[in-house]
């Protein structure tokens, strides 16, 4: 009996002692930061400690660094020529599995939205009827979205001709920035006026840029709307057409998101008008893909149907020096149809859209080993737009010190 009494007392004492945690917070963080966001959202309800952990800046940064090495493709499909019927889907380029994406705020829009860019898990969408003046930031994974203040530059004093936009992330300032470059209509004897403004994710406001400073740095030019700005090394880039004394010239307009200044980068000497230029980011360098506007253009070198990939030398000294470009790859195209470079996926694979009379197809081309991987997309689509997408917990509102640089483990 005494032995039983001592055993009972011992058990009582042990039960009253605080039990050590089954796993440490560091282990929880290490395991859960490798999970998809859908699972993390479910585990938020386990405890208050887990909720605050998953919403902390440190956890958001760690999760992003691990997920950034596995980007997906965000595909916007148009099912008719007017674009009134469209769909969004995410495709894992490893498994080729498509997942339809629903836009939660679609019912309140006056027109179907245009995607400006997808960057670090945040998608910037233009929801305005015209002139790209209304925007929404949207995180597909967390289902958060936020309307931005209306852009400040308008057509009250002069009619707007064309608007180019860009959305990217600046490591230097730890800030997402949205740029809006506006060309106004002008008389025949005038150069088109370019105005620009930039929205900061951290401040939540628009800032007008000095027009005279823009003119001094890039000259008179037109940045065609509709093209995707490419962000490389903290700067956005567009292909622009020169006017005035720069007429019939193509060059790159670059916007440094750190110091918020424009500059001009010469592409190559006197590109023929039938040669198209697409600016891309390739292996952390600024690059440009040159391709014929038609399937075969005999006036460009030899009569070959080809695409060329040129990269900008990292040690260039002058933005006006066309010799700072190096031809990296020459890609032979098919004899029929039209092959159009539309971007670079995972920093090293050229994304090429092939347009035939019967269908539209998409391929990933690896210039290093010359391999081509055809991705399955609906052949009945009228056309498609493609964006690189990475899952992230980054909030659409400013979250202070969340670091979302594209670092990998």
C-alpha positions in Angstrom: 0.0 0.0 0.0 2.8 2.4 0.8 4.4 1.7 -2.5 1.3 2.5 -4.3 0.8 5.8 -2.3 4.4 6.9 -3.2 3.8 6.1 -6.8 0.6 8.2 -6.9 2.3 11.1 -5.2 5.1 10.9 -7.7 2.7 11.0 -10.6 0.9 14.0 -9.1 4.1 15.9 -8.7 5.2 15.1 -12.3 1.8 16.2 -13.7 2.0 19.6 -12.0 5.5 20.3 -13.4 5.5 22.4 -16.6 6.1 20.2 -19.6 8.7 21.3 -22.1 7.6 22.3 -25.6 7.5 19.4 -28.0 9.4 21.3 -30.7 11.2 24.6 -30.5 10.0 27.7 -32.4 13.1 27.6 -34.6 12.2 24.0 -35.7 8.6 25.1 -36.3 9.8 28.0 -38.4 12.2 25.9 -40.4 9.6 23.2 -41.2 6.6 25.5 -41.9 8.5 28.0 -44.0 8.9 25.2 -46.6 5.2 24.6 -46.9 2.8 26.0 -49.5 0.8 29.1 -48.4 -2.5 27.2 -48.4 -1.1 24.9 -45.6 0.4 27.8 -43.6 -3.0 29.6 -43.7 -4.7 26.6 -42.2 -2.1 26.2 -39.5 -2.6 29.8 -38.3 -5.5 28.7 -36.2 -3.4 26.2 -34.2 -2.4 28.8 -31.7 -1.8 32.5 -31.2 1.9 31.9 -31.2 1.8 30.3 -34.6 -0.5 33.1 -35.9 2.0 35.7 -34.9 4.9 33.7 -36.2 3.4 33.2 -39.7 2.6 36.9 -39.9 6.0 38.1 -38.7 8.4 39.9 -41.1 11.1 37.4 -40.5 8.9 34.4 -41.4 7.5 36.1 -44.5 11.1 36.9 -45.7 12.3 33.3 -45.0 9.3 31.7 -46.7 9.8 33.9 -49.8 13.5 33.1 -50.1 12.7 29.4 -50.2 9.7 29.6 -52.6 11.5 32.0 -55.1 13.5 29.2 -56.5 10.2 27.5 -57.8 8.4 30.1 -60.0 5.2 29.3 -61.8 3.7 30.8 -64.9 0.7 33.1 -64.6 -1.2 32.9 -67.9 -3.9 35.3 -69.0 -5.8 33.8 -71.9 -8.1 35.6 -74.3 -10.8 33.4 -75.7 -12.1 35.9 -78.3 -10.6 38.8 -80.3 -12.2 41.5 -78.2 -10.8 40.1 -74.9 -14.2 40.2 -73.3 -13.8 36.5 -72.5 -10.6 35.7 -70.7 -9.3 33.5 -67.9 -6.3 33.4 -65.5 -4.5 30.3 -64.5 -1.2 29.3 -62.8 0.9 26.6 -64.4 3.7 24.7 -62.7 6.3 24.4 -65.5 7.7 21.3 -63.9 4.4 19.3 -63.8 2.5 21.3 -66.4 -0.5 21.3 -64.1 -2.9 24.3 -64.6 -4.9 25.9 -61.8 -7.6 28.4 -62.6 -7.4 31.7 -60.6 -10.5 33.7 -59.8 -10.3 37.5 -59.5 -12.1 38.4 -56.3 -12.9 42.0 -57.3 -13.9 41.4 -60.9 -17.6 42.2 -60.4 -16.9 45.8 -59.5 -14.8 46.6 -62.5 -16.0 48.5 -65.6 -13.7 46.6 -67.9 -11.5 43.5 -67.8 -8.2 44.2 -66.0 -4.8 44.3 -67.6 -1.8 42.9 -65.7 1.0 45.4 -65.4 3.5 42.9 -63.8 3.9 40.1 -61.3 6.7 40.7 -58.8 7.6 38.7 -55.7 4.1 37.4 -55.2 2.4 40.8 -55.7 0.5 41.4 -58.9 -0.2 44.9 -60.1 -3.4 45.2 -62.2 -4.6 48.2 -64.3 -8.4 48.4 -63.8 -9.0 51.8 -65.4 -11.1 52.2 -68.6 -8.2 54.1 -70.3 -4.9 55.9 -69.8 -3.8 53.4 -67.0 -4.8 55.6 -64.1 -6.4 53.1 -61.6 -4.5 50.2 -60.1 -5.0 47.3 -57.7 -2.3 45.3 -55.9 -3.3 41.7 -55.4 -1.7 38.7 -53.7 -3.2 35.5 -55.3 -1.9 33.2 -52.5 -3.2 35.2 -49.5 -6.3 36.5 -51.4 -5.5 40.1 -50.3 -6.0 43.0 -52.6 -5.9 46.8 -52.3 -6.9 49.6 -54.5 -4.2 52.4 -55.0 -4.9 56.1 -55.0 -5.8 57.5 -58.4 -2.8 58.5 -60.5 -2.1 62.3 -60.6 -1.2 63.0 -64.2 -4.4 63.4 -66.3 -5.6 64.9 -69.6 -7.2 68.0 -68.1 -4.8 70.4 -69.9 -3.5 68.2 -72.8 -4.8 65.0 -74.4 -3.0 61.9 -73.4 -1.6 59.9 -76.3 0.1 56.8 -74.8 0.8 55.5 -71.3 3.6 53.0 -70.4 3.7 51.4 -67.0 6.1 49.3 -64.9 6.0 47.5 -61.5 9.0 46.2 -59.7 10.8 45.8 -56.4 13.8 47.8 -55.3 16.3 46.0 -53.0 18.0 49.3 -52.3 15.0 50.9 -50.7 13.0 47.7 -49.9 10.1 49.1 -51.7 7.7 48.1 -54.5 7.3 50.9 -57.1 4.8 51.5 -59.8 5.9 53.8 -62.6 3.6 55.6 -65.0 5.2 57.3 -68.1 2.7 59.5 -70.0 3.1 60.7 -73.6 0.9 63.6 -74.6 -0.4 64.5 -78.1 1.5 67.3 -79.7 1.5 69.4 -82.9 3.4 68.3 -86.0 6.3 70.7 -85.3 6.5 69.7 -81.6 8.3 66.9 -79.8 6.0 64.7 -77.7 6.1 65.7 -74.1 6.8 62.9 -71.6 5.7 63.2 -68.0 6.1 60.5 -65.3 5.1 59.7 -61.8 6.0 56.9 -59.4 3.9 55.2 -56.7 5.7 53.9 -53.5 4.4 50.8 -51.6 6.1 52.1 -48.5 4.7 55.6 -48.5 1.4 54.7 -50.2 1.4 57.8 -52.4 2.3 59.1 -55.9 5.2 61.4 -56.7 5.6 63.6 -59.8 9.0 63.5 -61.5 10.7 66.6 -63.0 9.8 66.8 -66.7 12.9 68.9 -67.6 15.2 66.4 -65.9 13.5 63.5 -67.9 14.0 65.4 -71.2 17.7 66.1 -70.4 18.4 62.4 -69.6 16.5 60.5 -72.3 15.7 63.1 -75.0 12.5 63.1 -77.0 10.9 59.7 -77.3 7.8 57.7 -77.2 7.5 54.6 -74.9 4.8 52.5 -76.5 2.1 51.4 -74.1 1.2 47.7 -73.5 4.8 46.4 -73.3 6.0 44.7 -70.0 8.7 46.7 -68.3 11.6 44.4 -67.4 13.3 44.9 -64.0 17.0 44.1 -63.8 19.4 45.1 -61.0 16.9 47.6 -59.5 15.9 49.4 -62.7 12.9 49.1 -65.0 13.5 49.0 -68.8 11.3 49.7 -71.8 12.1 49.8 -75.5 11.4 53.3 -76.8 11.2 55.0 -80.2 13.1 58.2 -80.7 11.6 61.3 -82.3 13.1 64.6 -83.5 16.9 64.2 -83.9 16.5 60.6 -82.6 13.9 59.7 -85.2 13.9 56.1 -86.5 16.1 55.0 -83.6 15.2 52.3 -81.1 16.7 52.5 -77.6 16.1 51.4 -74.1 14.6 53.8 -71.5 15.7 52.8 -68.0 14.3 53.9 -64.7 16.4 53.5 -61.5 14.0 52.7 -58.7 16.5 53.7 -56.0 17.3 57.3 -57.1 14.1 57.6 -59.3 16.0 58.8 -62.3 15.6 58.0 -66.0 18.4 57.3 -68.4 18.9 56.2 -72.0 20.7 53.0 -73.2 21.5 52.6 -76.9 20.7 49.2 -78.2 22.6 48.6 -81.5 23.6 50.8 -84.5 20.6 51.5 -86.7 18.4 48.5 -86.5 16.2 48.0 -89.6 12.6 48.9 -89.1 11.5 45.3 -89.8 13.6 44.0 -86.9 11.8 44.0 -83.5 13.6 44.4 -80.2 12.3 42.8 -76.9 14.1 43.8 -73.7 14.5 40.9 -71.2 16.4 39.9 -68.1 18.8 37.0 -68.7 21.0 35.5 -66.0 20.8 38.7 -63.9 21.9 40.8 -66.9 20.0 43.2 -69.1 19.5 41.6 -72.5 17.6 42.3 -75.7 16.1 39.7 -78.1 16.1 40.8 -81.8 13.7 39.0 -84.1 12.1 39.6 -87.5 8.7 41.2 -87.7 7.9 38.6 -90.4 8.8 35.0 -90.5 11.8 35.8 -92.9 13.4 39.1 -93.3 16.2 39.0 -95.9 17.4 42.6 -95.3 18.9 41.8 -91.9 22.3 40.3 -92.5 21.8 37.1 -94.4 18.3 35.8 -95.3 17.8 33.7 -92.3 14.8 33.3 -90.0 16.5 33.7 -86.7 16.5 35.3 -83.3 19.5 36.8 -81.6 20.0 37.3 -77.9 22.4 40.2 -76.9 23.5 41.0 -73.3 24.7 44.3 -71.9 28.2 44.2 -70.6 28.3 44.7 -66.9 31.4 46.9 -67.1 30.1 49.3 -69.7 31.1 53.0 -69.2 28.6 54.8 -71.5 24.9 54.4 -72.0 25.3 55.8 -75.5 27.9 53.2 -76.6 26.4 50.5 -78.8 29.6 48.4 -78.6 28.8 47.5 -75.0 26.5 44.7 -76.2 27.7 41.2 -76.8 25.9 38.6 -78.9 25.2 35.6 -76.7 23.1 33.3 -78.7 21.6 32.9 -82.2 18.5 30.8 -82.4 17.2 29.4 -85.7 13.4 29.7 -86.0 10.9 27.5 -87.8 10.3 28.2 -91.5 6.6 28.8 -91.1 4.6 30.8 -88.6 5.9 33.6 -86.4 8.0 33.1 -83.2 7.9 35.9 -80.7 10.1 36.2 -77.6 7.9 37.3 -74.7 10.2 37.0 -71.7 12.6 34.9 -69.7 11.5 32.3 -67.2 13.6 31.4 -64.2 16.3 33.8 -65.3 17.7 31.4 -68.0 15.0 30.0 -70.2 13.7 32.1 -73.1 9.9 32.1 -73.3 8.8 32.0 -77.0 5.3 32.2 -78.3 4.7 30.6 -81.7 1.8 31.9 -83.7 0.5 29.6 -86.5 -2.8 30.0 -88.5 -4.2 27.1 -86.6 -3.0 27.6 -83.0 -0.9 29.5 -80.5 1.9 27.5 -78.7 4.3 28.3 -76.0 7.9 27.0 -75.6 10.7 27.3 -73.1 14.0 27.4 -74.9 17.3 26.9 -73.0 20.0 28.6 -75.1 22.9 26.9 -73.3 22.0 23.3 -74.1 19.7 24.1 -77.1 16.7 22.2 -75.7 13.1 23.2 -76.2 10.2 22.3 -74.0 6.7 22.9 -75.3 4.1 23.8 -72.7 0.5 22.8 -73.2 -1.9 25.7 -73.6 -5.3 25.7 -75.2 -4.9 25.8 -79.0 -8.3 27.6 -79.3 -7.1 30.7 -77.4 -7.1 33.9 -79.4 -3.9 35.0 -77.7 -2.1 34.7 -74.3 0.0 36.8 -72.0 2.5 35.2 -69.6 4.1 36.3 -66.3 6.4 34.7 -63.8 4.8 34.1 -60.5 6.2 33.2 -57.1 4.1 32.3 -54.0 4.6 34.8 -51.1 3.1 36.0 -47.9 4.1 39.6 -48.7 1.1 41.8 -47.8 -0.3 44.2 -50.3 -0.2 47.0 -47.7 3.2 48.3 -46.5 4.6 45.8 -44.0 7.5 47.8 -42.7 10.7 45.8 -42.8 9.7 42.7 -44.8 12.7 41.9 -47.0 11.6 40.3 -50.3 14.8 40.2 -52.3 15.2 37.3 -54.6 17.6 35.4 -52.5 17.9 31.6 -52.6 19.2 29.2 -50.1 
